[in-house]
Amino acid sequence: MKSHIHIIFLCLCLMLSSMPTKAQTISPPSPKHEIRAVWLATIGGIDWPYSYQEEKQKEELRQTLDKLKHSGINTVLLQTRVRGTTIYPSHLEPWDKCMTGVPGKAPNYDPLQFAIDECHNRGMQLHAWVVTLPVGKWNKLGCTHLRQEHPQLITKIGEEGYLNPEKEDTGDYLAKICQEIVTAYDVDGIHLDYIRYPEKWKLRTPRSEGRANITNIVRKIYTSVKALKPWVMMSCSPIGKYDDLLRYPSNGWNARTTVCQDAQQWMKEGIMDALFPMMYFRDNNFFPFAIDWNERSYGRIVVPGLGIYFLDPKEGRWILDDVERQLNVIRGLGMGHCHFRSKFFTDNTKGIYDLGCWFNATPALIPPMTWQSDKQPASPSSVSLRNGVLRWEVDNTTTSQDLYLLYNIYASKTYPVDITKAENLMVTRWKEKQLHVQEGLYYAVTAQDRYGQESAPCQSVRDTDLSPHTNYPIHPTISSGKILLPKKESTFDASYVVIANLQGRAVSAHPYKEDSIYIAHLPEGMYQIRAYDPKGRNHRIGFFSFKRKKTASPNQ
């Protein structure tokens, strides 16, 4: 396996060495599924908020999210638990001072709820970023509060306080924090940070026992969250190098051996849905370790965290090409990307925002959590386009508000709309059942559940293509619940047929490959049929009337 890794890595290096510059290329192919994220830090207001005034805070976040959305970002990791303090009204911990400037003082609104609403309004996910073991300076509010409430759990290292990973109750307490968030808020994920031994901790137990301690905390949090809402994505940000590789040492700084963070084992065990490893390195300190994470993902999601803060001259000496090479390689491996941090990205440090807009040329959906659910939601029905408004219906029998469906809208100049192509993806995670759209295009709508599972598409047909002519002869005939189609005309390369009602609303679309279509599932009524070629040119085949036969009662 190790030699296989290095062969792949060598090939990638050769590919990169001959890669033309961005000025010589077009935007790289964008996949339909890809996590594109940022860490948005609230500690000290370094990413948000910059003001202590409510309306200014809200406007700051709106502007930031607008920029992130424009650049293709679809996931925001918002720092929600800071250092034993929160940015939401918690029953367990006090307010962080970043919101009002005063530790423990509440703002006049709920910042977490506001951020969730604003992200969801833009079709973006929000994951609550929870800093786990560090609780801040020993005499600061977060730490002093926990020292009073849970003195047995707090350990001092230098001037900092930490929840003790070797105490059994530490995992229970952190699980309560995450449960509180998941119960009160419609977050899309819980993202654990610093779920490891502090680097200055004097470990007196075997490394295997240290790993077991951290894994036990992770398992408790995962189990408690999934018991409440199994569709909430559980993730964490491990150290960027899992462990030493055969030819590439970690130079003493890795997740598994140094800080007992056995993140790959968590994926294998199934107590983590996604990893966002903090890969703030370059060259041979990045590429082979990215491949290692990818090859040991166990079918789950890995999103390398990129250290774009090193583009800032105050932080490091990176150039934009360093990040572009990383983006190209990890996309080639089928992995997403996450920028650390949001402000460096939206400030366009050394052109990183421009690169992001170019690199993410089309929208992307979050990869579905198929290991949590493999059930495909029902397709929308009756998609119609009238006067620039696309409308659809869906048979949603789910009663739980938490399991509401979202909708993805695709558009194309050709019919039917190919939903496998990322370039046709126009709107993601739409909440309504109608949308103002451009005339002259074909559209398809899919339903998506909270696990990311997507339905088959329902194709729309333009109303100008479906003007009814009730005096047209009825050519098709019905037999055994199927409608028999006429033979294709040699002068018309029809690839699809569409069934619509007499008002022109499309009911279903079918490949024109067989000589019949199954229609027994349709409601009773009159329908028209049209044949379409790949360019959207069409003509009417005819009309048919459908009525079910009545069956005799068993008592008759």
Beta strands, then each sheet from edge to edge (+ up, - down):
strand 1: 36-40
strand 2: 75-81
strand 3: 125-131
strand 4: 134-137
strand 5: 154-157
strand 6: 160-163
strand 7: 189-193
strand 8: 233-236
strand 9: 274-275
strand 10: 278-279
strand 11: 301-302
strand 12: 305-306
strand 13: 337-339
strand 14: 381-386
strand 15: 389-393
strand 16: 406-412
strand 17: 425-430
strand 18: 434-436
strand 19: 442-448
strand 20: 458-459
strand 21: 461-462
strand 22: 477-479
strand 23: 482-484
strand 24: 496-501
strand 25: 506-511
strand 26: 516-518
strand 27: 525-532
strand 28: 538-546
sheet 1: 10+ 12+ 13+ 1+ 2+ 3+ 7+ 8+ 9+ 11+
sheet 2: 4+ 6- 5+
sheet 3: 18+ 15- 14+ 21+
sheet 4: 17+ 16- 19+ 20-
sheet 5: 22+ 23- 26+
sheet 6: 25+ 24- 27+ 28-
end
